[in-house]
């Protein structure tokens, strides 16, 4: 246990915009992104003791995240929800009211993943798109903190009072956000609370944390850091590596490329970094000990998994924690089965709990 970081938030993932698989790239009607399947993943994560669960969002893929979050909030007992919102598709005051309403339904356990998206059918250059995201984060925080807004920005000019519904805590929820381009890093330094990273070599993770800490300090701010990765844990390392290889055993290369191309972020700096990680990995797909890049052959975005026995997985997570990672978002294929394995083999050995402000 780290003296400076005694607990970490451990989250799972519900596949709202990314179909679930037993074999990557091989569709299974029972694992499609649907209300029933994604509901079951969230309910299982709640019962297994995870602290939070990411509800991702993609306009062209899967089901609507905000509607799903409102529905599942009536069913879960203790888990937080990390609801992804696409800024390009939102009017911030209305989004603030939706967030506060869902937080009320959930009993005060809502957190938000900000996505710097375009409006469907339009493309905005990186720099202005991230400037718009910074404005949106400011607007959301002001209104969700219960403060009147007088905003004269590049993208929105608004003078409004907070809506009649407020967050249970009376304060804006933590905003999780990720991105590796210079524009994305600047936006994160200005406005988010938790900077999320996709998998990379440990030395790269250290460098990103150092860079983002310095960038935030220039604005008089501090950030918390999160790490989003897949995981394959089994009782022995050999079993874990076999399970990872099995995921790709029926993958058609063309099908894998098609799956990746469907994602709206398939050409982002973060996706390119995942591609570079995979291309520089060893012949067996491992970029470093226990970091396997094979998942990126059939998935845009987060493209690597921590693979090993319980001791090896735990040791890798403890190294990340020593670097300053305070929140983890895990997933695995199939999501429900891998959540159960992680909860049995690793979760009880991690000092964990909801990420505090």
C-alpha positions, 0 to 999 in steps of 0.5 A: 500500500502506498503511504501517499495513496492508500486507496484507489478507485476500481471500476469496470466497463459496460459495453454500451457502444462496443459489442462484447465477445468471447472471440474478438471479431466474431459476433455473438447475438447474446453479447451484442450491445443491448439494454439487457446485456449491458444492464447485466454487466452493471448489476454484476459489477455492483454485486461484485464490489466494484466502486464505479463502472464506465458507461461509454458513448459513441454516436454511431455505435450501441445504445444511448448512454444518458438514457441507459444511465437514468434507467440503470440508476434505479436498479443499482445498490452501491456502485457509482456510474461513470457516464460518458457525455459527448460534448459536441452533441450537447447543450451544456445547460440541458446536459447539466440538468440531465446530470443532476437529475440522474445523480438524484435518481442514483442517490448522489453517485454519478461521475462524468467522463467528458468526450471532446466529440464533434456534432454528428455529421460535422468535423471541427479542427482539434484546437477549436474542438478542445477549446469548446470542451474547456468551455463546456466543462466550465459551464457544467461545473458552474451550474452543477456547483449551484452558481449562476452562469454569466458566460461570454465564450467563443462557442456559447454566450449564456446568462442562466441560473442553475436549474431547479434540480441540483446534485445531491452533494450540491457540487459538480461531480468529478470530470474524467477526461483523456487525450494525448494531443497537445490540444487535449492535454491543455484542455485536461489541464484547464478543466478536468479532475481526473486525467485518464490514460490508455495502456502504455509502457510504464516509463511512458505512463510516468512521463505523461503523469509528470507532463500533465502535473506540470501543465495543470500547475501552470493553471493553478490546478492539480489532477488525479490520474486514471488508467483504463486497460483490459485485464486477463487474470487466471490462476497461473501465468500460462493459463492467462496467456492461453486465455489471451491467445484464445481471444484472437484465435478466430479473428479475421484480420479484415474483420478486425480492421473494420471493427476499429474503423467504425469508431469515431476516434479511430484517427486520434492521437491516443489511438495512434499511440495504441497502434505504435505500442502494438507495432513496437511490441515483441512478436508475441504481442507483449510490449513489456512484461504482462502488457499484451497488445493483441486486443488492439487488433480488433478494437479502436481505443484502449488496445492492451491488456494486463495479463498474468496470474493474480500476483503478477497483475496485482504487482503491476497495479501497485507499480502504477499506483506508486506512479500516482494512478488513483483510479483504474477502469478495467474490462475483459472479454466476455465482460461479465466473466472477466469481471468475476475472475478479477473480483475473485483473484485481485479486487479483494487484495487492492485497497479500494474505494470511490475516488474522493474529490 
